[in-house]
């Protein structure tokens, strides 16, 4: 696949190769994309509708800070 110059053709070759592999390989590929901060590709294109109902990472950090620092009742 490295000999293919066109990035779109490279993508096609990867997807074509994955199509011929077991489902576990496709799942591993999706996990690798998620771990390398490319989860939008998985959730938007490869497994649409599979996005977990989670709080965005930045918001999670803010909520953790609020829990640590806030002891008063909100008004």
N, CA, C and O atoms as a CHARMM CRD file, in Angstrom:
* protein
*
  300
    1    1 UNK  N      0.81800  -1.19500   0.00000 PROA 1      0.00000
    2    1 UNK  CA     0.00000   0.00000   0.00000 PROA 1      0.00000
    3    1 UNK  C      0.86000   1.25700   0.00000 PROA 1      0.00000
    4    1 UNK  O      0.41700   2.32600  -0.42000 PROA 1      0.00000
    5    2 UNK  N      2.08900   1.11700   0.47300 PROA 2      0.00000
    6    2 UNK  CA     2.97500   2.27000   0.47800 PROA 2      0.00000
    7    2 UNK  C      3.36700   2.69900  -0.92400 PROA 2      0.00000
    8    2 UNK  O      3.74900   3.84900  -1.13800 PROA 2      0.00000
    9    3 UNK  N      3.27400   1.77800  -1.88700 PROA 3      0.00000
   10    3 UNK  CA     3.63300   2.13900  -3.26000 PROA 3      0.00000
   11    3 UNK  C      2.53500   2.95200  -3.94400 PROA 3      0.00000
   12    3 UNK  O      2.75100   3.51300  -5.01800 PROA 3      0.00000
   13    4 UNK  N      1.36100   3.01200  -3.32100 PROA 4      0.00000
   14    4 UNK  CA     0.26000   3.80100  -3.87900 PROA 4      0.00000
   15    4 UNK  C      0.45000   5.25700  -3.45500 PROA 4      0.00000
   16    4 UNK  O      0.53500   5.55200  -2.26300 PROA 4      0.00000
   17    5 UNK  N      0.51600   6.14900  -4.41300 PROA 5      0.00000
   18    5 UNK  CA     0.80600   7.55300  -4.13700 PROA 5      0.00000
   19    5 UNK  C     -0.44300   8.32200  -3.71100 PROA 5      0.00000
   20    5 UNK  O     -0.38700   9.13400  -2.78800 PROA 5      0.00000
   21    6 UNK  N     -1.54200   8.07500  -4.36300 PROA 6      0.00000
   22    6 UNK  CA    -2.78500   8.80800  -4.09900 PROA 6      0.00000
   23    6 UNK  C     -3.36700   8.39100  -2.74200 PROA 6      0.00000
   24    6 UNK  O     -3.66400   7.21300  -2.54000 PROA 6      0.00000
   25    7 UNK  N     -3.53700   9.35000  -1.79800 PROA 7      0.00000
   26    7 UNK  CA    -4.05600   9.00600  -0.46900 PROA 7      0.00000
   27    7 UNK  C     -5.44600   8.36400  -0.50700 PROA 7      0.00000
   28    7 UNK  O     -5.75100   7.51500   0.33200 PROA 7      0.00000
   29    8 UNK  N     -6.28500   8.75200  -1.45600 PROA 8      0.00000
   30    8 UNK  CA    -7.61400   8.15700  -1.55800 PROA 8      0.00000
   31    8 UNK  C     -7.51900   6.69100  -1.97300 PROA 8      0.00000
   32    8 UNK  O     -8.27100   5.84500  -1.49000 PROA 8      0.00000
   33    9 UNK  N     -6.58200   6.40500  -2.87700 PROA 9      0.00000
   34    9 UNK  CA    -6.36000   5.01900  -3.30300 PROA 9      0.00000
   35    9 UNK  C     -5.77700   4.19800  -2.14900 PROA 9      0.00000
   36    9 UNK  O     -6.08700   3.01500  -2.01000 PROA 9      0.00000
   37   10 UNK  N     -4.93000   4.82700  -1.31800 PROA 10     0.00000
   38   10 UNK  CA    -4.39500   4.14100  -0.14200 PROA 10     0.00000
   39   10 UNK  C     -5.52700   3.75700   0.80800 PROA 10     0.00000
   40   10 UNK  O     -5.57200   2.63800   1.32000 PROA 10     0.00000
   41   11 UNK  N     -6.43500   4.69700   1.03300 PROA 11     0.00000
   42   11 UNK  CA    -7.58400   4.41900   1.90200 PROA 11     0.00000
   43   11 UNK  C     -8.42000   3.27300   1.35200 PROA 11     0.00000
   44   11 UNK  O     -8.84900   2.39600   2.10100 PROA 11     0.00000
   45   12 UNK  N     -8.65000   3.28200   0.05100 PROA 12     0.00000
   46   12 UNK  CA    -9.41500   2.21200  -0.58800 PROA 12     0.00000
   47   12 UNK  C     -8.72200   0.86000  -0.39900 PROA 12     0.00000
   48   12 UNK  O     -9.37400  -0.15100  -0.13700 PROA 12     0.00000
   49   13 UNK  N     -7.40600   0.85700  -0.53500 PROA 13     0.00000
   50   13 UNK  CA    -6.65200  -0.39100  -0.39300 PROA 13     0.00000
   51   13 UNK  C     -6.74300  -0.93000   1.03700 PROA 13     0.00000
   52   13 UNK  O     -6.87200  -2.13800   1.23900 PROA 13     0.00000
   53   14 UNK  N     -6.67600  -0.04400   2.01700 PROA 14     0.00000
   54   14 UNK  CA    -6.79600  -0.47400   3.42100 PROA 14     0.00000
   55   14 UNK  C     -8.17700  -1.05300   3.68000 PROA 14     0.00000
   56   14 UNK  O     -8.30100  -2.13000   4.26100 PROA 14     0.00000
   57   15 UNK  N     -9.21500  -0.34400   3.25200 PROA 15     0.00000
   58   15 UNK  CA   -10.58000  -0.81600   3.47000 PROA 15     0.00000
   59   15 UNK  C    -10.81700  -2.12600   2.72900 PROA 15     0.00000
   60   15 UNK  O    -11.46900  -3.02800   3.25500 PROA 15     0.00000
   61   16 UNK  N    -10.28600  -2.23500   1.50400 PROA 16     0.00000
   62   16 UNK  CA   -10.43600  -3.46400   0.73100 PROA 16     0.00000
   63   16 UNK  C     -9.75000  -4.63200   1.43900 PROA 16     0.00000
   64   16 UNK  O    -10.30400  -5.73000   1.50600 PROA 16     0.00000
   65   17 UNK  N     -8.55000  -4.40000   1.96500 PROA 17     0.00000
   66   17 UNK  CA    -7.83000  -5.45100   2.68400 PROA 17     0.00000
   67   17 UNK  C     -8.58200  -5.84200   3.95200 PROA 17     0.00000
   68   17 UNK  O     -8.66100  -7.02700   4.27700 PROA 17     0.00000
   69   18 UNK  N     -9.12800  -4.87900   4.66500 PROA 18     0.00000
   70   18 UNK  CA    -9.89100  -5.17000   5.88300 PROA 18     0.00000
   71   18 UNK  C    -11.16300  -5.95200   5.57300 PROA 18     0.00000
   72   18 UNK  O    -11.60500  -6.78600   6.36400 PROA 18     0.00000
   73   19 UNK  N    -11.73600  -5.67200   4.41800 PROA 19     0.00000
   74   19 UNK  CA   -12.97100  -6.35300   4.02100 PROA 19     0.00000
   75   19 UNK  C    -12.75300  -7.86500   3.87900 PROA 19     0.00000
   76   19 UNK  O    -13.66700  -8.65900   4.10500 PROA 19     0.00000
   77   20 UNK  N    -11.55400  -8.23800   3.51000 PROA 20     0.00000
   78   20 UNK  CA   -11.24300  -9.66000   3.31300 PROA 20     0.00000
   79   20 UNK  C    -10.73400 -10.34200   4.58000 PROA 20     0.00000
   80   20 UNK  O    -10.48200 -11.54700   4.57600 PROA 20     0.00000
   81   21 UNK  N    -10.58100  -9.58700   5.65500 PROA 21     0.00000
   82   21 UNK  CA   -10.06600 -10.12500   6.90900 PROA 21     0.00000
   83   21 UNK  C    -11.22200 -10.45600   7.86300 PROA 21     0.00000
   84   21 UNK  O    -12.36100 -10.05700   7.62100 PROA 21     0.00000
   85   22 UNK  N    -10.92800 -11.18300   8.94200 PROA 22     0.00000
   86   22 UNK  CA   -11.98000 -11.48300   9.93400 PROA 22     0.00000
   87   22 UNK  C    -12.49600 -10.21500  10.61100 PROA 22     0.00000
   88   22 UNK  O    -11.81900  -9.18700  10.62600 PROA 22     0.00000
   89   23 UNK  N    -13.69500 -10.30100  11.16500 PROA 23     0.00000
   90   23 UNK  CA   -14.31100  -9.14900  11.84000 PROA 23     0.00000
   91   23 UNK  C    -13.43900  -8.61400  12.97400 PROA 23     0.00000
   92   23 UNK  O    -13.43500  -7.41100  13.23800 PROA 23     0.00000
   93   24 UNK  N    -12.70500  -9.49300  13.64000 PROA 24     0.00000
   94   24 UNK  CA   -11.84300  -9.05700  14.74300 PROA 24     0.00000
   95   24 UNK  C    -10.78300  -8.06900  14.27000 PROA 24     0.00000
   96   24 UNK  O    -10.40800  -7.15400  15.00400 PROA 24     0.00000
   97   25 UNK  N    -10.30100  -8.25500  13.04200 PROA 25     0.00000
   98   25 UNK  CA    -9.30600  -7.32500  12.49700 PROA 25     0.00000
   99   25 UNK  C     -9.91900  -5.94700  12.25800 PROA 25     0.00000
  100   25 UNK  O     -9.27900  -4.92500  12.50200 PROA 25     0.00000
  101   26 UNK  N    -11.15500  -5.92700  11.78200 PROA 26     0.00000
  102   26 UNK  CA   -11.84500  -4.64900  11.58000 PROA 26     0.00000
  103   26 UNK  C    -12.04200  -3.94500  12.92500 PROA 26     0.00000
  104   26 UNK  O    -11.83600  -2.73700  13.03700 PROA 26     0.00000
  105   27 UNK  N    -12.44300  -4.71100  13.93900 PROA 27     0.00000
  106   27 UNK  CA   -12.62000  -4.13000  15.27000 PROA 27     0.00000
  107   27 UNK  C    -11.30100  -3.60500  15.82400 PROA 27     0.00000
  108   27 UNK  O    -11.26800  -2.54200  16.44500 PROA 27     0.00000
  109   28 UNK  N    -10.22400  -4.33400  15.60500 PROA 28     0.00000
  110   28 UNK  CA    -8.90200  -3.87500  16.05400 PROA 28     0.00000
  111   28 UNK  C     -8.49500  -2.59700  15.32900 PROA 28     0.00000
  112   28 UNK  O     -7.91200  -1.69400  15.92800 PROA 28     0.00000
  113   29 UNK  N     -8.80200  -2.52700  14.05100 PROA 29     0.00000
  114   29 UNK  CA    -8.51000  -1.32300  13.26900 PROA 29     0.00000
  115   29 UNK  C     -9.27800  -0.12800  13.83700 PROA 29     0.00000
  116   29 UNK  O     -8.72200   0.96100  13.98400 PROA 29     0.00000
  117   30 UNK  N    -10.55200  -0.33500  14.15400 PROA 30     0.00000
  118   30 UNK  CA   -11.36300   0.73800  14.72700 PROA 30     0.00000
  119   30 UNK  C    -10.81900   1.16000  16.08600 PROA 30     0.00000
  120   30 UNK  O    -10.77300   2.35100  16.39200 PROA 30     0.00000
  121   31 UNK  N    -10.41200   0.20600  16.89200 PROA 31     0.00000
  122   31 UNK  CA    -9.83100   0.52100  18.20600 PROA 31     0.00000
  123   31 UNK  C     -8.54600   1.33400  18.05200 PROA 31     0.00000
  124   31 UNK  O     -8.29600   2.26500  18.81800 PROA 31     0.00000
  125   32 UNK  N     -7.73400   0.97600  17.05400 PROA 32     0.00000
  126   32 UNK  CA    -6.49900   1.72200  16.80700 PROA 32     0.00000
  127   32 UNK  C     -6.80300   3.16000  16.40300 PROA 32     0.00000
  128   32 UNK  O     -6.11500   4.08500  16.83500 PROA 32     0.00000
  129   33 UNK  N     -7.81900   3.35200  15.58500 PROA 33     0.00000
  130   33 UNK  CA    -8.20900   4.71800  15.19700 PROA 33     0.00000
  131   33 UNK  C     -8.66500   5.51100  16.41700 PROA 33     0.00000
  132   33 UNK  O     -8.32000   6.68500  16.55500 PROA 33     0.00000
  133   34 UNK  N     -9.42700   4.89000  17.29400 PROA 34     0.00000
  134   34 UNK  CA    -9.91000   5.57400  18.49900 PROA 34     0.00000
  135   34 UNK  C     -8.73300   5.94100  19.39100 PROA 34     0.00000
  136   34 UNK  O     -8.68000   7.05600  19.91000 PROA 34     0.00000
  137   35 UNK  N     -7.79300   5.02700  19.57700 PROA 35     0.00000
  138   35 UNK  CA    -6.63800   5.27600  20.43700 PROA 35     0.00000
  139   35 UNK  C     -5.72200   6.36200  19.88800 PROA 35     0.00000
  140   35 UNK  O     -5.00300   7.00700  20.65000 PROA 35     0.00000
  141   36 UNK  N     -5.74100   6.56900  18.57700 PROA 36     0.00000
  142   36 UNK  CA    -4.88000   7.59200  17.96700 PROA 36     0.00000
  143   36 UNK  C     -5.66000   8.87500  17.66600 PROA 36     0.00000
  144   36 UNK  O     -5.32700   9.63000  16.75300 PROA 36     0.00000
  145   37 UNK  N     -6.70100   9.09300  18.45900 PROA 37     0.00000
  146   37 UNK  CA    -7.49600  10.32800  18.38600 PROA 37     0.00000
  147   37 UNK  C     -8.13700  10.55600  17.01500 PROA 37     0.00000
  148   37 UNK  O     -8.23500  11.68800  16.54100 PROA 37     0.00000
  149   38 UNK  N     -8.57000   9.45900  16.38700 PROA 38     0.00000
  150   38 UNK  CA    -9.27200   9.53500  15.10800 PROA 38     0.00000
  151   38 UNK  C    -10.64200   8.87500  15.22200 PROA 38     0.00000
  152   38 UNK  O    -11.15100   8.29200  14.26500 PROA 38     0.00000
  153   39 UNK  N    -11.22800   8.98200  16.41600 PROA 39     0.00000
  154   39 UNK  CA   -12.49400   8.29800  16.66400 PROA 39     0.00000
  155   39 UNK  C    -13.62500   8.80100  15.78100 PROA 39     0.00000
  156   39 UNK  O    -14.59000   8.07400  15.54400 PROA 39     0.00000
  157   40 UNK  N    -13.52500  10.02600  15.29300 PROA 40     0.00000
  158   40 UNK  CA   -14.57000  10.54000  14.40500 PROA 40     0.00000
  159   40 UNK  C    -14.70600   9.68000  13.14100 PROA 40     0.00000
  160   40 UNK  O    -15.80300   9.53700  12.60100 PROA 40     0.00000
  161   41 UNK  N    -13.60700   9.12000  12.68000 PROA 41     0.00000
  162   41 UNK  CA   -13.66400   8.25300  11.49100 PROA 41     0.00000
  163   41 UNK  C    -14.49600   7.01700  11.79400 PROA 41     0.00000
  164   41 UNK  O    -15.30600   6.58700  10.97300 PROA 41     0.00000
  165   42 UNK  N    -14.29200   6.45000  12.97300 PROA 42     0.00000
  166   42 UNK  CA   -15.03900   5.25300  13.36300 PROA 42     0.00000
  167   42 UNK  C    -16.51000   5.58600  13.52500 PROA 42     0.00000
  168   42 UNK  O    -17.36800   4.91600  12.94900 PROA 42     0.00000
  169   43 UNK  N    -16.80900   6.61900  14.30700 PROA 43     0.00000
  170   43 UNK  CA   -18.20100   6.92300  14.64900 PROA 43     0.00000
  171   43 UNK  C    -18.98400   7.55200  13.49600 PROA 43     0.00000
  172   43 UNK  O    -20.20200   7.39400  13.41500 PROA 43     0.00000
  173   44 UNK  N    -18.30000   8.25600  12.61400 PROA 44     0.00000
  174   44 UNK  CA   -19.00600   8.92400  11.51000 PROA 44     0.00000
  175   44 UNK  C    -19.07000   8.07900  10.22900 PROA 44     0.00000
  176   44 UNK  O    -20.02400   8.18700   9.46000 PROA 44     0.00000
  177   45 UNK  N    -18.05000   7.23800  10.00500 PROA 45     0.00000
  178   45 UNK  CA   -17.97800   6.53800   8.71900 PROA 45     0.00000
  179   45 UNK  C    -17.98700   5.01500   8.81800 PROA 45     0.00000
  180   45 UNK  O    -18.73400   4.35200   8.09900 PROA 45     0.00000
  181   46 UNK  N    -17.16200   4.45700   9.70500 PROA 46     0.00000
  182   46 UNK  CA   -17.01700   3.00400   9.73600 PROA 46     0.00000
  183   46 UNK  C    -18.10400   2.30400  10.53800 PROA 46     0.00000
  184   46 UNK  O    -18.56700   1.22900  10.15700 PROA 46     0.00000
  185   47 UNK  N    -18.51100   2.91400  11.65100 PROA 47     0.00000
  186   47 UNK  CA   -19.56400   2.34100  12.49600 PROA 47     0.00000
  187   47 UNK  C    -20.53900   3.44500  12.89200 PROA 47     0.00000
  188   47 UNK  O    -20.65600   3.76600  14.07500 PROA 47     0.00000
  189   48 UNK  N    -21.23500   4.02400  11.93300 PROA 48     0.00000
  190   48 UNK  CA   -22.15600   5.10900  12.27900 PROA 48     0.00000
  191   48 UNK  C    -23.22600   4.62200  13.25100 PROA 48     0.00000
  192   48 UNK  O    -23.75200   3.51500  13.13000 PROA 48     0.00000
  193   49 UNK  N    -23.52700   5.47700  14.20900 PROA 49     0.00000
  194   49 UNK  CA   -24.53400   5.11800  15.20200 PROA 49     0.00000
  195   49 UNK  C    -23.97100   4.35300  16.37300 PROA 49     0.00000
  196   49 UNK  O    -24.71800   3.98200  17.27800 PROA 49     0.00000
  197   50 UNK  N    -22.65100   4.09900  16.38500 PROA 50     0.00000
  198   50 UNK  CA   -22.06300   3.33300  17.48100 PROA 50     0.00000
  199   50 UNK  C    -21.40300   4.21800  18.52500 PROA 50     0.00000
  200   50 UNK  O    -20.80400   3.71500  19.47600 PROA 50     0.00000
  201   51 UNK  N    -21.50500   5.52300  18.35700 PROA 51     0.00000
  202   51 UNK  CA   -20.85100   6.44500  19.28200 PROA 51     0.00000
  203   51 UNK  C    -21.44200   6.28500  20.67700 PROA 51     0.00000
  204   51 UNK  O    -22.65800   6.36000  20.85800 PROA 51     0.00000
  205   52 UNK  N    -20.57000   6.06200  21.66500 PROA 52     0.00000
  206   52 UNK  CA   -21.08300   5.90900  23.03200 PROA 52     0.00000
  207   52 UNK  C    -21.61500   7.23700  23.56800 PROA 52     0.00000
  208   52 UNK  O    -21.13900   8.30900  23.19600 PROA 52     0.00000
  209   53 UNK  N    -22.58500   7.14400  24.42500 PROA 53     0.00000
  210   53 UNK  CA   -23.13500   8.34600  25.05100 PROA 53     0.00000
  211   53 UNK  C    -22.23800   8.75300  26.20400 PROA 53     0.00000
  212   53 UNK  O    -22.46300   8.37900  27.35600 PROA 53     0.00000
  213   54 UNK  N    -21.21900   9.52500  25.87000 PROA 54     0.00000
  214   54 UNK  CA   -20.27300   9.96100  26.88300 PROA 54     0.00000
  215   54 UNK  C    -20.12900  11.47100  26.84500 PROA 54     0.00000
  216   54 UNK  O    -20.50900  12.12600  25.87500 PROA 54     0.00000
  217   55 UNK  N    -19.58500  11.99700  27.89900 PROA 55     0.00000
  218   55 UNK  CA   -19.30900  13.42400  27.97900 PROA 55     0.00000
  219   55 UNK  C    -17.99100  13.67800  27.25600 PROA 55     0.00000
  220   55 UNK  O    -17.05700  12.89300  27.41600 PROA 55     0.00000
  221   56 UNK  N    -17.88300  14.74500  26.46600 PROA 56     0.00000
  222   56 UNK  CA   -16.62000  15.05200  25.79900 PROA 56     0.00000
  223   56 UNK  C    -15.46800  15.15700  26.79400 PROA 56     0.00000
  224   56 UNK  O    -15.66400  15.56700  27.93800 PROA 56     0.00000
  225   57 UNK  N    -14.26500  14.78500  26.35100 PROA 57     0.00000
  226   57 UNK  CA   -13.10700  14.73400  27.23500 PROA 57     0.00000
  227   57 UNK  C    -12.86000  16.04900  27.96900 PROA 57     0.00000
  228   57 UNK  O    -12.59600  16.04000  29.17100 PROA 57     0.00000
  229   58 UNK  N    -12.94000  17.17500  27.27000 PROA 58     0.00000
  230   58 UNK  CA   -12.71500  18.47100  27.90900 PROA 58     0.00000
  231   58 UNK  C    -13.74600  18.75800  28.97800 PROA 58     0.00000
  232   58 UNK  O    -13.41800  19.29100  30.03800 PROA 58     0.00000
  233   59 UNK  N    -14.99000  18.40600  28.70600 PROA 59     0.00000
  234   59 UNK  CA   -16.05200  18.62300  29.67700 PROA 59     0.00000
  235   59 UNK  C    -15.85900  17.72700  30.89900 PROA 59     0.00000
  236   59 UNK  O    -16.15500  18.14300  32.01900 PROA 59     0.00000
  237   60 UNK  N    -15.37400  16.51700  30.70300 PROA 60     0.00000
  238   60 UNK  CA   -15.10800  15.61900  31.83000 PROA 60     0.00000
  239   60 UNK  C    -14.09600  16.24900  32.76700 PROA 60     0.00000
  240   60 UNK  O    -14.26000  16.19900  33.98600 PROA 60     0.00000
  241   61 UNK  N    -13.06300  16.83600  32.21300 PROA 61     0.00000
  242   61 UNK  CA   -12.03100  17.49100  33.01800 PROA 61     0.00000
  243   61 UNK  C    -12.63200  18.64800  33.81900 PROA 61     0.00000
  244   61 UNK  O    -12.34800  18.79700  35.00800 PROA 61     0.00000
  245   62 UNK  N    -13.44500  19.45000  33.17800 PROA 62     0.00000
  246   62 UNK  CA   -14.07700  20.59000  33.85900 PROA 62     0.00000
  247   62 UNK  C    -14.98300  20.10200  34.98600 PROA 62     0.00000
  248   62 UNK  O    -14.97100  20.67100  36.07700 PROA 62     0.00000
  249   63 UNK  N    -15.75900  19.06400  34.73700 PROA 63     0.00000
  250   63 UNK  CA   -16.64000  18.52500  35.77200 PROA 63     0.00000
  251   63 UNK  C    -15.84900  17.97800  36.95500 PROA 63     0.00000
  252   63 UNK  O    -16.26800  18.13000  38.10200 PROA 63     0.00000
  253   64 UNK  N    -14.71400  17.34700  36.69000 PROA 64     0.00000
  254   64 UNK  CA   -13.86900  16.84800  37.77000 PROA 64     0.00000
  255   64 UNK  C    -13.34500  17.99600  38.61700 PROA 64     0.00000
  256   64 UNK  O    -13.31000  17.89900  39.84400 PROA 64     0.00000
  257   65 UNK  N    -12.93900  19.07700  37.97400 PROA 65     0.00000
  258   65 UNK  CA   -12.46700  20.25000  38.71800 PROA 65     0.00000
  259   65 UNK  C    -13.58200  20.83700  39.57500 PROA 65     0.00000
  260   65 UNK  O    -13.35900  21.20600  40.72800 PROA 65     0.00000
  261   66 UNK  N    -14.77500  20.92200  39.01100 PROA 66     0.00000
  262   66 UNK  CA   -15.90000  21.46400  39.76700 PROA 66     0.00000
  263   66 UNK  C    -16.22100  20.60200  40.98600 PROA 66     0.00000
  264   66 UNK  O    -16.50900  21.12800  42.06000 PROA 66     0.00000
  265   67 UNK  N    -16.17400  19.30700  40.82600 PROA 67     0.00000
  266   67 UNK  CA   -16.46000  18.41700  41.95100 PROA 67     0.00000
  267   67 UNK  C    -15.44500  18.59300  43.06700 PROA 67     0.00000
  268   67 UNK  O    -15.79300  18.50100  44.24400 PROA 67     0.00000
  269   68 UNK  N    -14.17900  18.85000  42.70200 PROA 68     0.00000
  270   68 UNK  CA   -13.12900  19.00900  43.69200 PROA 68     0.00000
  271   68 UNK  C    -13.21900  20.34700  44.41100 PROA 68     0.00000
  272   68 UNK  O    -12.91900  20.44200  45.60100 PROA 68     0.00000
  273   69 UNK  N    -13.63400  21.37800  43.68300 PROA 69     0.00000
  274   69 UNK  CA   -13.58400  22.72900  44.24900 PROA 69     0.00000
  275   69 UNK  C    -14.90800  23.25400  44.76000 PROA 69     0.00000
  276   69 UNK  O    -14.92400  24.22000  45.52300 PROA 69     0.00000
  277   70 UNK  N    -16.00700  22.66100  44.37200 PROA 70     0.00000
  278   70 UNK  CA   -17.31000  23.18900  44.73100 PROA 70     0.00000
  279   70 UNK  C    -17.89400  22.43600  45.91300 PROA 70     0.00000
  280   70 UNK  O    -18.09400  21.22200  45.87400 PROA 70     0.00000
  281   71 UNK  N    -18.16200  23.20400  46.97300 PROA 71     0.00000
  282   71 UNK  CA   -18.81100  22.60900  48.13800 PROA 71     0.00000
  283   71 UNK  C    -20.11600  23.33400  48.45400 PROA 71     0.00000
  284   71 UNK  O    -20.94900  22.82800  49.20600 PROA 71     0.00000
  285   72 UNK  N    -20.28600  24.50900  47.88200 PROA 72     0.00000
  286   72 UNK  CA   -21.47900  25.30500  48.15000 PROA 72     0.00000
  287   72 UNK  C    -22.61800  24.87100  47.22700 PROA 72     0.00000
  288   72 UNK  O    -22.39900  24.27400  46.17300 PROA 72     0.00000
  289   73 UNK  N    -23.82500  25.18700  47.65200 PROA 73     0.00000
  290   73 UNK  CA   -25.01400  24.92600  46.83600 PROA 73     0.00000
  291   73 UNK  C    -25.09800  26.00200  45.75800 PROA 73     0.00000
  292   73 UNK  O    -24.89100  27.18700  46.02000 PROA 73     0.00000
  293   74 UNK  N    -25.41100  25.55500  44.52400 PROA 74     0.00000
  294   74 UNK  CA   -25.57800  26.53500  43.44700 PROA 74     0.00000
  295   74 UNK  C    -26.82900  27.36700  43.67800 PROA 74     0.00000
  296   74 UNK  O    -27.83700  26.83200  44.14000 PROA 74     0.00000
  297   75 UNK  N    -26.79500  28.64900  43.37300 PROA 75     0.00000
  298   75 UNK  CA   -27.91000  29.56200  43.60500 PROA 75     0.00000
  299   75 UNK  C    -28.59400  29.88400  42.37900 PROA 75     0.00000
  300   75 UNK  O    -29.56200  30.64400  42.39300 PROA 75     0.00000
